[in-house]
Every structure is written in structure tokens, then in C-alpha cells.
Amino acid sequence: MTSYRRWNILTDLTYIETFYERQSDGTLVKAAIPDAGIDFTIDYFTDGATHFKASRIDGVYKDCRQVDEYSLEVFIPLSRRRMCKGELRRELTLTIPDDNFLNQIKSICFPAKTGLFLWFGPSDNFKQTAYGEAIIATIINASYDIIDLTSSAYPATCLKIMEKLEKGITANIYIKERAELPQQSIIQVQKADGGYQLFTGIFETSEEDGTIKIYQIYYLVNRTDGVVTRKRYDRFPAVASAGDYIKKNDRLILGGYSPADLKSNS
């Protein structure tokens, strides 16, 4: 049976969210708050229609503040946001830049319980410090792994990712190739001789011998040292003459259309 601490439904609440990372052996260790390039919103609610949201958007905190490297202090004004009696729950939503999704944004939602039950009686007698004591585990880094090729330390990240894959642990992988480019989502992972092939949803075209060739971009990760090599896979060999596609070249690259899509839209 789940055990809750009771909180008066009309008493303002200071609540701490602490971020954790799940290790390969299943244990949790504290993890840094996501970097400023990742926006997030935390939605608190019971079974009624009233919700309260704290957020950090474009680096600006609203209704919360950073306590330390790992934790946020959230200020929930229950006296002014009248919620229904019941279990207080929350959903943390991260928005990550990703050109593969609508508006170049990918959202990841982490639902969880707070361990609190809102009611009209007095709050249980537990000490609330300046930073609160209601701490929950928010699994962040277990949900995505970023290979930052602009950093000399990236091979260590690759080796950790391959360790996960070998153990059958899901790894949602992003790769950043250059500082001026957004990070890209890896949509498919395949084993290869000596490592792994990480396929993106990005295609490039080039004119070769009078035809337009279409290549899918992937990254080959070396199993021994974690070094990454950018590669091109000939996904659509010799699809058309240059005259048929040269004017649609930009549309193909930016929109991710396949040759069939282009023909049907002609």
C-alpha cells in the first residue's frame, strides 16, 4: 500500500525536485539540472481541472529557482490555486532541440508521484526546511545520451552508450557535429564490424555522372576507442537524372522527402 504524507489543501507548499541519473546497474546517483539549452515545465495537479506549472524557458525560471547543481525549489501557491482533494502528482516535460520533429522540438514527459496527499485537515507534522524535504527522483540522463563531437571527451560518452547497448538497455541518442548546428536524433542503431552504426534522419544529395544520388547520414562508432566517423549510406542508388531533381534539391534535404514523395508532389 502506498504511503502518503498529508498536506493541507489551502497551505502554500515549497517543494524540491532533485534530478537523478540511473546507472547501468539500476542504482540512482544525483545528476546536474539539464543545461540551459533545454527548456522544461513541471505541471502539478490532482484529479480536478486545476493545474499549477513551474518552468524554465530560455534560461528564465518561473515559480521555481535553482537550489544547487542538482535541485530546484518549486513554490506552489495552493492557497490561490484551489486543487481538488487527492494525490498530488506531477509531470516534468523537457523540450529538446531536434530537427526531426515538428517545429524542431522534441518533448519528453516524465510523470511521477510527489508522495503528498492534499486534504482539508491539518498537514502532517513533518519538518519543512527552507528548501523543503519532499524530494523525488527525476530520471533525466537515462532518457537521452548526447554525443558532442565538438568536445574532445566525446569518446568516453560513446563507450558508455555501447556498454548500455550491449546490456540491452535502451539508449535514446543525440549527436552534435558542429557548434553552429542543432543536435540530431539517432533514429536507428545497427551493429557493425568493430562497433555500431548510428543512423540519423538526415539525407544529403549530390550530382554524380548526370544523376542525383541520395545518401542517408550515419556515424560509425569504433568499439575500441569510441571514436566517431561520419559516413554516407547510399539509400537510393541512381534514383533520377539531375534534370529531374536539381530544382528540388533543397526541399529534399530540408524536408526529408523521399524520391517517391517528390514524384507524387510534382
C-alpha positions as CSV (number, residue, x, y, z in Angstrom):
1,M,0.0,0.0,0.0
2,T,1.3,3.4,-1.0
3,S,2.1,5.7,2.0
4,Y,1.5,9.4,1.6
5,R,2.2,12.5,3.8
6,R,-0.9,14.7,4.1
7,W,-0.8,18.4,3.2
8,N,-3.4,21.0,3.9
9,I,-5.1,21.8,0.6
10,L,-5.1,25.6,1.3
11,T,-1.5,25.9,2.6
12,D,1.2,27.0,0.2
13,L,3.8,24.4,-0.5
14,T,7.6,24.6,-1.1
15,Y,8.7,21.5,-2.9
16,I,12.1,20.2,-4.0
17,E,12.7,18.4,-7.3
18,T,16.1,16.6,-7.4
19,F,17.4,15.2,-10.6
20,Y,19.0,11.7,-10.8
21,E,20.7,9.5,-13.4
22,R,20.1,5.8,-13.5
23,Q,23.3,3.8,-13.7
24,S,23.7,0.6,-15.7
25,D,23.3,-1.5,-12.6
26,G,20.0,0.2,-11.8
27,T,21.2,2.5,-9.0
28,L,20.5,6.2,-8.9
29,V,23.0,9.0,-8.5
30,K,22.4,12.7,-8.4
31,A,22.7,14.4,-11.9
32,A,23.0,18.0,-12.9
33,I,20.0,20.0,-13.9
34,P,19.7,19.9,-17.7
35,D,21.8,22.6,-19.4
36,A,20.3,26.0,-20.4
37,G,19.6,24.9,-23.9
38,I,16.9,22.5,-22.7
39,D,13.6,24.1,-21.5
40,F,11.4,22.4,-19.0
41,T,7.9,22.7,-17.4
42,I,6.7,20.9,-14.3
43,D,2.9,20.5,-14.0
44,Y,1.4,19.8,-10.6
45,F,-2.2,18.5,-10.3
46,T,-4.7,16.2,-8.6
47,D,-7.8,14.7,-10.2
48,G,-9.5,18.1,-10.7
49,A,-9.2,20.6,-13.5
50,T,-6.8,23.0,-11.6
51,H,-3.1,22.7,-12.5
52,F,0.0,24.7,-11.5
53,K,3.0,24.9,-13.7
54,A,6.6,25.9,-12.9
55,S,9.1,26.3,-15.6
56,R,12.5,27.3,-17.0
57,I,12.2,28.8,-20.5
58,D,15.1,30.3,-22.3
59,G,17.1,30.2,-19.1
60,V,14.4,32.1,-17.1
61,Y,13.0,30.4,-14.0
62,K,9.3,31.0,-13.3
63,D,7.8,29.9,-9.9
64,C,10.9,28.0,-9.1
65,R,14.6,28.6,-8.5
66,Q,17.8,26.6,-8.7
67,V,19.0,25.4,-5.3
68,D,22.2,23.8,-6.3
69,E,23.7,21.8,-9.2
70,Y,21.1,19.1,-8.8
71,S,17.9,20.5,-7.4
72,L,15.1,23.0,-7.9
73,E,12.9,24.7,-5.3
74,V,9.3,25.0,-6.5
75,F,6.8,27.4,-5.0
76,I,3.2,26.0,-5.3
77,P,0.6,28.6,-4.2
78,L,-2.2,26.2,-3.1
79,S,-4.0,29.0,-1.2
80,R,-4.7,30.6,-4.6
81,R,-4.7,27.6,-6.9
82,R,-7.6,25.6,-5.4
83,M,-7.0,22.0,-6.3
84,C,-9.3,19.1,-5.6
85,K,-8.6,16.7,-2.7
86,G,-6.4,13.8,-3.6
87,E,-3.0,12.6,-4.5
88,L,-0.7,15.4,-5.7
89,R,1.1,14.3,-8.9
90,R,3.3,16.0,-11.4
91,E,4.6,15.7,-15.0
92,L,8.0,17.1,-15.9
93,T,8.3,17.9,-19.7
94,L,11.6,18.6,-21.3
95,T,11.8,20.2,-24.8
96,I,14.9,19.3,-26.7
97,P,16.0,20.9,-30.0
98,D,15.6,18.3,-32.7
99,D,15.2,19.0,-36.4
100,N,13.4,15.6,-36.9
101,F,10.2,16.8,-35.2
102,L,7.6,19.5,-35.8
103,N,8.9,23.0,-35.0
104,Q,12.3,21.4,-34.5
105,I,11.4,20.5,-30.9
106,K,11.1,17.0,-29.3
107,S,9.2,16.7,-26.0
108,I,9.9,14.1,-23.3
109,C,7.5,13.7,-20.4
110,F,8.3,12.2,-17.0
111,P,5.2,11.5,-14.9
112,A,5.6,10.8,-11.2
113,K,4.0,11.0,-7.8
114,T,5.0,13.6,-5.2
115,G,4.3,11.4,-2.2
116,L,1.8,14.0,-0.9
117,F,-2.0,13.8,-0.4
118,L,-3.9,17.1,-0.4
119,W,-6.8,17.2,2.1
120,F,-8.8,19.8,4.2
121,G,-7.3,18.6,7.5
122,P,-4.0,19.8,9.1
123,S,-0.7,18.9,7.4
124,D,1.2,16.0,8.9
125,N,3.8,17.1,11.3
126,F,7.0,16.8,9.2
127,K,9.6,19.5,9.2
128,Q,9.8,21.7,6.2
129,T,13.2,23.4,5.9
130,A,14.0,26.5,3.8
131,Y,14.4,24.1,0.9
132,G,11.7,21.6,1.7
133,E,12.1,17.9,2.2
134,A,9.8,16.4,-0.4
135,I,12.5,15.1,-2.8
136,I,11.7,12.8,-5.7
137,A,13.8,11.1,-8.3
138,T,13.5,12.6,-11.8
139,I,15.2,10.4,-14.3
140,I,16.8,12.6,-16.9
141,N,20.0,11.4,-18.3
142,A,18.7,7.9,-18.6
143,S,16.4,9.1,-21.3
144,Y,18.9,10.5,-23.7
145,D,22.6,10.4,-24.4
146,I,24.3,13.3,-26.3
147,I,27.4,12.7,-28.3
148,D,29.0,16.1,-28.6
149,L,31.6,15.8,-31.3
150,T,32.8,19.4,-30.6
151,S,34.2,18.1,-27.2
152,S,37.4,16.0,-27.0
153,A,35.8,14.0,-24.3
154,Y,33.0,12.5,-26.5
155,P,34.7,9.0,-27.0
156,A,34.1,8.3,-23.3
157,T,30.4,9.0,-23.9
158,C,30.3,6.7,-26.9
159,L,31.9,3.9,-24.8
160,K,29.2,4.3,-22.1
161,I,26.5,4.2,-24.8
162,M,27.9,1.0,-26.3
163,E,28.0,-0.6,-22.9
164,K,24.3,0.2,-22.5
165,L,23.5,-1.3,-25.9
166,E,25.5,-4.5,-25.1
167,K,23.4,-4.9,-21.9
168,G,20.1,-4.4,-23.8
169,I,19.5,-1.0,-22.1
170,T,17.6,1.5,-24.3
171,A,19.7,4.4,-25.3
172,N,18.0,7.4,-27.0
173,I,20.9,9.0,-28.7
174,Y,21.6,12.5,-30.0
175,I,24.6,13.7,-31.8
176,K,26.0,17.2,-32.2
177,E,28.5,17.6,-35.0
178,R,29.3,21.3,-35.0
179,A,28.7,24.1,-32.6
180,E,26.5,26.0,-35.1
181,L,24.3,23.0,-35.8
182,P,21.5,21.7,-33.6
183,Q,21.9,18.2,-32.2
184,Q,20.3,15.4,-34.3
185,S,18.3,12.4,-33.2
186,I,19.6,9.0,-33.9
187,I,16.7,7.1,-35.4
188,Q,18.3,3.6,-35.9
189,V,21.2,1.8,-34.4
190,Q,22.8,-1.2,-36.1
191,K,25.8,-3.4,-35.1
192,A,28.7,-3.2,-37.4
193,D,32.1,-4.8,-37.6
194,G,34.1,-3.2,-34.8
195,G,31.3,-1.0,-33.5
196,Y,27.9,0.5,-34.2
197,Q,26.3,2.4,-37.0
198,L,24.1,5.4,-35.7
199,F,21.7,6.5,-38.5
200,T,20.1,9.9,-38.5
201,G,17.0,11.1,-40.4
202,I,19.2,13.5,-42.4
203,F,19.7,12.9,-46.2
204,E,22.2,14.6,-48.5
205,T,22.2,14.7,-52.3
206,S,24.9,15.0,-54.8
207,E,25.1,15.1,-58.6
208,E,27.3,12.2,-59.9
209,D,27.6,11.3,-63.6
210,G,24.5,13.2,-64.5
211,T,22.3,11.7,-61.8
212,I,21.2,12.8,-58.3
213,K,22.3,10.4,-55.6
214,I,20.6,10.4,-52.2
215,Y,22.6,9.4,-49.1
216,Q,21.5,8.9,-45.6
217,I,23.9,10.2,-43.0
218,Y,25.2,7.9,-40.3
219,Y,28.0,7.8,-37.8
220,L,30.3,4.8,-37.2
221,V,31.4,4.4,-33.6
222,N,34.6,2.4,-33.0
223,R,34.1,-0.3,-30.4
224,T,37.7,0.0,-29.1
225,D,38.2,3.7,-28.6
226,G,34.7,5.3,-29.1
227,V,35.9,7.5,-32.0
228,V,33.2,8.6,-34.4
229,T,33.5,8.8,-38.2
230,R,30.8,10.5,-40.3
231,K,29.6,8.3,-43.2
232,R,27.0,8.3,-46.0
233,Y,24.8,5.4,-46.9
234,D,23.7,5.0,-50.5
235,R,20.0,4.7,-49.6
236,F,18.5,5.4,-53.1
237,P,21.1,4.5,-55.7
238,A,20.8,6.3,-59.1
239,V,17.2,7.5,-58.5
240,A,16.9,10.0,-61.2
241,S,18.7,12.2,-63.7
242,A,20.0,15.5,-62.5
243,G,17.5,17.4,-64.6
244,D,14.5,15.8,-62.8
245,Y,15.6,16.7,-59.3
246,I,18.1,19.5,-59.3
247,K,15.4,22.2,-58.6
248,K,14.0,20.2,-55.7
249,N,17.4,19.5,-54.1
250,D,16.9,21.9,-51.1
251,R,13.4,20.7,-50.5
252,L,14.6,17.1,-50.4
253,I,17.4,17.9,-47.8
254,L,15.4,20.2,-45.6
255,G,12.1,18.4,-45.6
256,G,13.3,14.9,-45.5
257,Y,11.2,13.8,-48.5
258,S,11.8,10.6,-50.3
259,P,12.0,10.4,-54.1
260,A,8.5,8.9,-54.1
261,D,7.2,11.9,-52.2
262,L,8.8,14.3,-54.7
263,K,7.3,12.5,-57.7
264,S,3.8,12.5,-56.1
265,N,4.1,16.2,-55.4
266,S,5.3,17.1,-58.9
